[in-house]
Amino acid sequence: MNLERYSRQIILKGFGEVAQQKLVAAKVLVIGAGGLGCPALQYLVAMGIGTIGIVDDDTVSLSNLHRQVLYNTNDIGKMKVAVAAEKLKAINPDIDINTYPIWIDQNNILPLFKQYDFILDGTDNFESRYLINDACVLLEKPLIFAAVSGYEGQLAIFNVADDHQNHTNYRDLFPVPPNAGEIPNCEENGVLGALPGVLGTMAAAEAIKLITNIGKPLINTLLHYNLLTQEQYKLQISPAKNYKLPTAEIEFLNMNYHNNCTLPEAYEEIDMAKLLVLKERASTRLIDVRERHEVPQLDPQVFSQIPMSELAHFLESYIQEEHIVFLCQHGIRSVAAAERLSEKYGNAKKIYSLKGGIAKWRNHF
């Protein structure tokens, strides 16, 4: 270990070389190399975490760059984990970086989590948050949770005992997953670029505090942050127990996270291959529910444009086609549209939403 690299933190009162050795020995898995993950990774690496794992199956896009500060214009189209690992190694070549260009699911999450001491959740969807939470509880892994939307962010530490030996988890805060499209993520709701920088850095700081046992980490505490006013408040989280947690691996594998957080039975979420098949059917209507100013613009001869702001009026009329496919930028609003249409027609129509939206399948449009 090169002590000069970390000299400015080693000389801190209450830190010292002992705390630095704890960082070197620690293994931290960061899930999501996006707006939250980028700043968190940079500080974890710079401060000397010995082993870092990075999970992300996405590529860099232009819309990422205002907040995902590890990447630049030349990185567009490249896998985030590959770009992040290369740049983080340049920051600190003394650490080990493992990359996982995968979407975490019930089949791969437990073996992956067993390799790490601390989990940092920088994801932006509820399916992943409940999955990560339950895996951490099952494996008794400390979880640093961060989330942002618009101008506000939240931060908490779960699955760590406080002074009274109480443990809480994400389900104590949000026991029931929201319905599909009910709460938009930052890709649908927007986010100011600096906000995930603030929350991601704070998440890294909480991880450092946990590892080195300094300060007072946000154990069983939710911190709410408002960027516009710089106001913060804390909410103490108490064990609720009005929910079901898996208590064994087989039970975890049998949990239905996908259906709980996304799809009711009345419609189906599809990929581009299925959309292309449906597109060739005369009885199919493809509907773009993005607002009219959003890009890229799709071929109006193929796609009807009915923005979400006009959907209620559209639903007043009868749809002739048997198959209706909704799509939007990231597959969030299209799910909400599909849900609303299914409320009107039930199983009388075949209703679909393009999973991942235009952003995921941009090369096909």
ZALO-124496 format. One record per residue: x, z, y of N, C-alpha, C in turn. Coordinates in pm, whole numbers, plus 50000, padded with zeros to 5 digits. Layout:
N
XZYXZYXZY/...
This chain:
365
500855000049880500005000050000500885000050125/500624990850213501364989950339500724999450440/501355010950462500755021150548500655016550693/501545007650735501505003050874500204995750904/499694988250807498434980850826497284990350863/497285002250803496185011650822496565023550910/497675022450982498225034051052497265039851156/496485031351223495615036251329494455044551276/494065042551150493025051051094493625062751016/494815060950960495455071750887495775083450979/496125080451105496495091251198495285098751252/494075094251220492885101151266492795115151204/492445124751285492225138251236491075138251136/491305143951021490275144450918490245132350827/491135122750848491185110850764492465111050681/493545106050735494835107350671495045098250552/496185099850487496565091250376495695093650253/495175105850238494315108850124493055100350128/492435099550245491235091250260491565076550238/492725072150287493105058150269493275054850121/493835064050046493975061849902492615060549834/491615067849883490265066649828489695052649854/489985047249971489525033650002490185023549909/491475025149888492205015849802491675016149659/491235027949615490745029349478489295024949462/488575023049573487135020349567486845005749532/485685003849468485184990549436483784989249496/483634979849588482384978149662481844964049638/480574963149601479904950349582478974947749699/479184936749768478344932849881477454921349837/476154923449844475194913249800474644906249924/474994893649939474614885850055475784884350150/476304872250164477404869450256476854862450379/475764868250434475104862450550475344870550675/474284872050756474434878750885474884893050873/474394900350775474804914250752476104914950672/476214906550571477374906950484478664903150552/478624893350643479854888650707480584899850783/479934906750877480654917450947481014929050854/480124932450760480424943250667481684939950586/481754927750535482904923650456484204924050537/484144919350659485354918950740485934932850762/485084942550790485594956050816485974963250686/485244961050580485614967150452486974962050406/487184949150422488464943150384489584947950476/489334947650606490374951450702490774965950687/489814974650651490104988850640490724992750506/490764983250410491544985650290490794989150164/489504985450152488804987250024489564979249918/489904985749807490784979349710490194967349639/488904968149603488254957249531486904954349596/486714941849633485464937249694484834926549607/483534927949581482784917349515481804911249614/481634898149610480734891149702479754882849620/478464885449640477414878249568476624869749668/476584856749645475754847849727475754834049663/474574828149648474484814949585474264803749685/474384806949814474014797449919475244790449976/474984779450045476034772250118475874774650268/476934772150342476914773950487476094762750551/475204766450642474434756550719474614759050868/474274749050947474474750051092473724761751151/472524764551100471704775251156472264789151124/473254789951035473884802751003474884807151110/475454797651181476694800251254476544809451374/475334811151428475194819851545475334834551509/475274837851379475344851751339476294854251221/476574844351141477424846151023478854842251060/479554851851118480764849051194482014846651109/481894847050978483014843150893483174828050885/482134820650924482114806250902482194798651034/482634785951025482624777251142482044763651103/482004754751199481334741751179481944734051063/483244735051043483904727850934483514733050796/482894744750791482514750650663481124746550616/480384739350698479014735650662478994727850530/478114732250441477984725950310478814732450202/479744741150238480594747850139479914760750091/480284765149971479754777549918480244789250003/479324797950040479674809250126480714818350061/480554821249932481484830549869482914825149869/483064812149851484404806149850485044806749987/484274803150090484804803550226485114817850267/484194826950236484394840950273485634846650206/485814844150078486964849450006488274844550066/488334831850099489554826150157489894832650292/488884834450376489124840050508489394855050503/488744861950410488984876250396490374878950340/490834870450250492184871750198493224870050309/492904861450406493804859650519493854872150607/492734879350614492694891950689493534902550620/493394903550488494104913850413494424908850273/495624903650252495984898150120496244908650014/496204921450050496534932049956495364936349868/494174931349896492994935749822492574925349719/491764929649623491214920649522489804916549564/489544903649561488224898449597487664890549479/486474894349435485784887349327484554880349386/484364867949350483224860449403482234857249292/480954857749328479864855249234478864845649301/479034832549282478124822849343476814821749264/476104832749258474904833449173473754839749251/472554837449201471374844749246471184856349150/471224868549200471104879949109469694880649051/469624883948924468344885548857468464896648753/467414898848679467404909848582468414907848470/468794895548443469704892848333471174895148368/471524893848497472944895048532473274907248617/472274914048671472544924248771473164936848711/472714941248595473244953748540474704952548497/475094942148423476524940748391477404939648515/476874933248619477634931848743477804945248814/476714952448828476764965248899477644975448830/477744974848698478554984448624480034983448659/480454972348718481854970348753482224976348888/481224981548964481484985949101481005000349123/481625006849223481295020749255480175021849356/480115012449450479145012849560478534998949577/477234998649609476514986049629476034985549774/476294974449841475814972349978474844960649976/473594963350011472534953350006472374946950144/472774934250153472594926550276471654914850255/470714916150160469784905350131468634905350233/467804894850227466734893550325465394890650261/465234894550133463934892450069463584904549984/462294907149970461834919349905462064919149754/461964907649693462224906949549463614912349517/464614907949592465994912449568466154927149601/465524931849707465684945849747465154955449641/463984952449584463454961249480464284960149352/464744948249321465584946349204466894954049218/467544952849333468804959849358468584974949356/467534979349420467244993649425467084999449284/466264992949203465974998349071467204998148981/468034987848995469274987348918470214998648959/470285001549088471145012449136470645025949085/469335027949086468785040549035469095041948887/468885031348812469115031748667470565034748635/471495028848712472925030448685473565041548768/472745048248850473245059248935474345054449029/474095043149095475045037449190474555040149333/475415045149421475055046749562474735033149624/473655032849704473195020349765473175021649916/473935012949983473885012050129472955000550163/471875003550232470824993750261470814990450410/470744977550441470634973150580469654961450587/468904960850697467934949950715467754947350864/467494934750900467254931151039466114921251049/465464921351165464444911351196464194911551345/464204899751406463964899051549465044906251628/464654916951694465584924851775465834938751716/465374941151594465444954651538466104954551401/466664966151365467324967351236467134981151178/467374982151046467254994850974468464996750885/468815009350863469975012850783469705025850710/470105026650584469895038950506470845039350388/471015051150332471775053050207470835059150104/470755052449990469875057049883470685060949759/470035068849674470575072449544471825081149552/471905089049656472975098849672472315112349703/472775122849639472175136049659472555141749795/471575147649864471865154449990472225169149963/472305177050067472705191150052471725199049967/470495194149956469465201049876469295194649738/470225185649704470215178649575469005169449558/468455164949669467385155049665467965140949662/467405132549579467755118349575466545110249621/466755100349705465675091149737466165076849714/465205067749703465535053649687464585045349773/464775032349769463995023249855462495024649832/462085027849711460665029149681460055041849741/460885051649774460355063249846459975059449989/460605049150040460305044250174459195033850172/459285024550077458305013650062457905012849914/456965021149871456615021549729455955008849676/455235001849762454474990049718455064977549782/455524967749703456034955249759454954948149840/455334942049953454334934650032453914921949962/452774916750001452324904049948453184892750001/453174881749928453964870149969453574865450109/454604863150193454374858250328453864868550425/453654880850378453074891150465454064895750572/455334896950534456384901150627457464890450626/457634882650734458634872050737460044877550745/461004870250686462394874150702462964868050829/464254870150854464824865650982464834850450994/464824843350880464814828750887463474823550935/462424831550917461104827650964460764834251097/461184846651114460824854451232461854853151343/463064848651310464154847751406464964860651413/466194859551460467054871251477468104868051581/468354877351671469414875651768470764877251699/471664868051723472914867451647473704880251642/473734887751753474554899951758473964911151673/472654910851647471994921951578472554924451438/472624914351349473214917151218474674921051228/475364916851335476734921351356476794936451373/475844941751453475784956151475475444963451346/474364959051277473914966051157474894964251041/475494952451029476464950350923477704959050940/478154960551065479284969251093478934983751065/477734987751104477285001451076477195003950925/476744993850849476674995350704478054997350644/479044989750696480414991550649480905005650680/480565010650798480965024150836480345034550743/479085032550705478445041950613479125041750476/479525029950431480235029050304481575036450312/482275034850423483565041650441483355056750439/482315061450506482025075850510481715081250370/480945073750293480635078050157481885078950071/482715068750079483895067949994484895079050027/485085081650156486125091050198485605105250222/484265106750215483655119850236483945125350376/483815116850476483955121350614482595119950684/482415127750790481215126450872479955130050797/478845124850846477525127450787476845114050760/477005108750641476365095850608474845096950614/474185085450621472725084750633472045086550497/472395097250428471805100050297470355104750316/469435098050247468005101250257467505100450401/468125091750480467785090450621467705075650657/466635071750724466485058150775466805057950924/467785049950962468105047851103467445035051151/466645036151257466015024451317466715021451448/467095008851468467865004751585467154993451658/467014994851790466404984551875467474979151969/467824966551950468894960652030468504958952177/467234956052202466804953452340466924965752428/466694977352371466714989752450467904998752416/468634995152310469705003552256469195017352213/467915017952180467335030452132467485031451981/467715043451933467795046251791466975058651759/466395058851641465795071251592465995071951442/465965084151391466155086551249464875092051187/464635087651066463485092250988463985098150857/463695110750833464085116950707463185111850594/463775107850484463035102450370462935113250263/461735115550215461505125450110461105118349981/461435124249865460995118249739459475117149734/458965105349702457515102949701456945103349559/457605096149468457205095949326455855089449301/455305082349401454035075349379454295060749342/455225058849252455625045449210456245046449071/456515034949013457105034548879458525029148889/459475036348831460855031948821461235030248674/461995019948640462455018648501463455029648469/463355035348350464235046248310465215042148201/465105029748153466025024548051466215009648076/467305004148022467604990048047466504980947995/465944983747880464894975147825463664975447915/463384987047971462244988148063462524980348191/463764981048239464164973548357464004958548333/464434953948218464354939648186462914934848175/461994943948146460584940248132459794941548262/460424946648367459754947548498459514933448553/458404931648624458044918448675458244918148826/459484917548870459784917749014459284905149084/459424893949017459064881349082457594880849117/456744884049024455314883449050454854894449144/455504905949139455124916949227455364913549373/456394905649399456814903449537456504889649589/456084880549502455944867049553454624860249516/454424857649391453384848049357452134854049294/450984852349354449754854749280449504843049186/448584844849091448394834748989447704822249042/447094822949158446274811849206447094800049256/448404801749274449244790449315450604791849249/451394781349261452674780749190453784777249288/454914783949272456094780449351456924770749269/457314759549331457964748849256459294744949318/460104737549240461364732249291461184717649330/462274711449374462174697649422461834687949310/462304690449190461994681449079460484680549056/459824692049060458364692149042457674685549161/458184687749281457584681449399457644666249388/458774660949341458934646449330457964640549229/457684648349123456694643749025455304643549088/454964654349157453644655149220453464644649328/454554641549396454524631849507454024618249463/454284614849336453904601649285452444600949244/451764612249244450364612349204449464609549324/448484600949301447584597249410446744609049457/446574618849371445714630249404446474641849468/447694639149519448524649649578448594648149730/448534659449799448754659549945449914669049975/450904664150047452064671950086451894676450231/451944689450254451644694950387452824703150439/453344698950553454424706050623453784715750722/453984729050700453314739050785454234744250896/455374737750915456234741751028455594737651160/456024743951267455524740151399456104726551438/455474719951533455774705851560457154703651623/457734714151678459054712351741460204714051642/459904718451519460974721751425461564709051364/462844709951333463584698751275464144703051140/464384693251050464234678951069462774674551062/462464663751130461124658051123460994650350992/459874652050923459644645050797458804632550819/458854623450724458134610750732456624613450739/455964610150850454534612850862453674604550768/454254593950711453524586050613453434593150478/454304602950459454364610150332453854624450345/454214630850457453904644950476452924646950592/451854653850565450944657750672451544669750743/451494669750876452004681350949450824689551001/450694701350944449634710650984450294724251007/450744727251128451454739751155450614751951120/451284762751089450584775251056449654779351169/450024776351293449184779951407447874772251409/447784761251330446584753151324445914753851187/446454762051098445994761950960444544766750947/444174776851024442814782151014441784771251042/442034763251145441124752251179441104741851066/442274739051010442364729350901441554733850779/441594746850751440914752050632439394751550644/438894748950764437454747750780436914734850718/437794725050703437374712250644437674712150494/437044702850423437234702050278438414692950247/439274697250155440424689350112440044681249989/440214668149996439804659449887440764659749770/442074660749798443074659649693443014671449594/443424668649472443434679049368444674687849377/445814681749410447084688949417447504690049564/447774702049609448204704349749449534711849746/450544705649805451874711549809452204715349953/452494728049977452914732650109454434734150112/455014730850226456434733150244456724737050389/457814744350408458234748550541459754749050541/460334755850638461794755550650462484763050537/461944774850499462624783050400461714787950288/460494783150282459614786850172458884799850190/458814804850312458094817350338456684814450390/456604806550496455304803050551454484794650453/455164786550374454434778250277453754786950171/454374798150135453744807450042452494813550105/452614817550233451454823150302450324813050311/450664800350338449644789750345448984787650209/449804787550104449264785749969448324797149932/448694809049972447844820649943446484819350014/446524815050139445274813650215444394802650156/445024791750114444234780950055443644785249921/444404792949845443914797549714442734806949730/442694814349842441544823049868440264814849886/440414802749936439234794249958438824786849831/439804781449758439484772749646439674779249509/440424790449502440684796549373441394786849280/440874785449158441464776249060440874762249066/440054759649165439454746449176440464735949223/441534740449285442614731549329443934736349268/444854727049253446214730449211447054731849339/447494743849366448164746849493449604750949466/450524745749550451954748049526452664751349658/453814757849643454714760249756456124756449712/456844749349798458214745349766459154757249786/459704762449678460584774149684461894770749755/462244778949852463484776549927463304767350045/462204759950047461874751550161462824739950186/462644733750302463424722050339464904725350349/465244737450393466644741350408467384740850275/466724745150169467364745250036467514731249980/466534722550010466514709149951466764698350055/467554701850156467704692750272468204678950235/468984677950130469544664850091468504655550027/467304660949999466264652849936465254647350037/465414651150164464444646750264465054636250358/
